[in-house]
Amino acid sequence: MKVKDFPYKRYELAEGKKAFEEFKRKAEEATSAQDVLNARKEYLDELEKYITNASLAYTRYTLNTRDEFYLGEQMYYDEIGPQMNDFNTQYADIMLSSPFRAELEKALPETVYPSYMCAKACHSSEIISDEQEENSIVTEYSQLMSQITTDWRGEQKTISFIRGFVNDKDRTVRQEAALAIDKALSQNSEKLDDIYDRLVKVRTRMAKKMGYDNFVKMGYYRMMRIDYDRDMVDSFRKNVLKDIVPVVSRLKRNTAKALGIDDFKFYDNDVIEGEGNPCPKLDEKGILNAAKEMYHEMSPVTGAFIDKMLNAEAFDVTARDGKWGGGYCTDFPAFKQPFILANFNGSAGDIDVVTHEFGHGLAMDFVYTYGDKEANIGTSETAETHSMSMEFFAEKYMDKFFDEPDRYRYYHLASSLTFIPYGVIVDEFQHIVYENPDLTPAERNAEYLKLEEKYRPYLNYKGLPYLSKGTRWQYQMHIYESPFYYIDYCLAQVVALEFFADSLSDYDDALNRYFEHAKRGGRYPFNKLVELAGLKSPFADGALSITAKKVEKVLTELKEKI
Ligand code: ZN
């Protein structure tokens, strides 16, 4: 069946309530651990219907944010989400207090019980209305961002469309695009500040009701982080400052020199020397065909999965007016089908869709066969290792997509490394904001600028009236929509770079370790998964310095070839 033909049916809150009550009754009447496990299975199977329909509604809404029916459905799930969540917390409570707990803990993946504790630590029935408010503000932001348009060469275009030109090989085009984004944000400045302000306030209020000083700890529990904390993240950021920032600074200095630029701007940061960034030689159809060929050559596992995706028409990659501007991979578990949304724009980013998002999809598909519905693909840093590592395993096949594959390899590797300092800025910014919830918009922007100077001393925003105030974060949707979900990309990037370094000496061994890693999904916590995959923990002392050195060496070699 094609994704577009998947039947949608609104999941009624009453169904969720009934399923939960059924579970509760059976768990209370249970005379063995097996009885509880059976009740759990039934409850999770029922929840799958909710997840699938909510995911269908979300997907169809993002495919056309002007579709009133699915917008309405989206609002409905925003509203019942916290109540469904509440059943889950009660479910977690029952599992936690079960007289068979010791046996249950043994029978279930080791992450499941800690995840119950996290669920309890970030939700209670007292904050349901705050959670509902938060959801609706988030929807307000995503609607605003997909509808903000500005004049671009005589036509009204969205920020996500214009972003493609910020990496143009022609510096005047990059500047023009950056100015257009600057203007679009500036015209919506009040709304963007107001939305964020309300989000910070509502999140802080919830955290206080839950007994925390501020939202930080609660945010970590929401991310289900069970084997690392704020202090470990802090040392990770320090490692980035010590071991990655100098390498990226050198890289950018060299690029600036090669480009003949002496005032390296924010819009020069994602451009490489020479003929500009590599663009795929293929159009949309060509890219999907080349991906099919690549995955069949890579392994039978990836070959079968790309066929499944293409047969179900599970890639929607054409940029359209009204379509949500980002990209993601989700799934409809009741149909055992992942789905990928993207907005192709002719840039190298289009290739990330068939590599990065494909990696997410593959891991989701593994869960249907090897996984546990609750442990699923794991917490987000784990999930991002699946996608970011696949980007590097695909590098071997880049001749299918590019006339100059080494140019792409250089570009991809350089941008993967370049990303890490930005990622830690986004993370540290949020720590500052939630630890100081009373900062005014101007104070927040000033903090953001300080972080730019700390982690990206090689670039500046001069000449961009709005962005130079420290507002770049306003179109970083995670900051609004998923607090603290960003360091995950940095941690995962380090893991992906490690897989990459290993693949250079033994590709098949690294690929097989990657498959085994993805099959483990979320059945183990992050640090243990990294260890089981035979990699170094990104938190470990020196892990970043070894990786950064290897990457710098490969970059130097590639540069000679291009
Ligand atoms: Zn991803």
Residues whose N, C-alpha, C, O or C-beta is under 5 A from the ligand:
A	BS01	ZN	S387
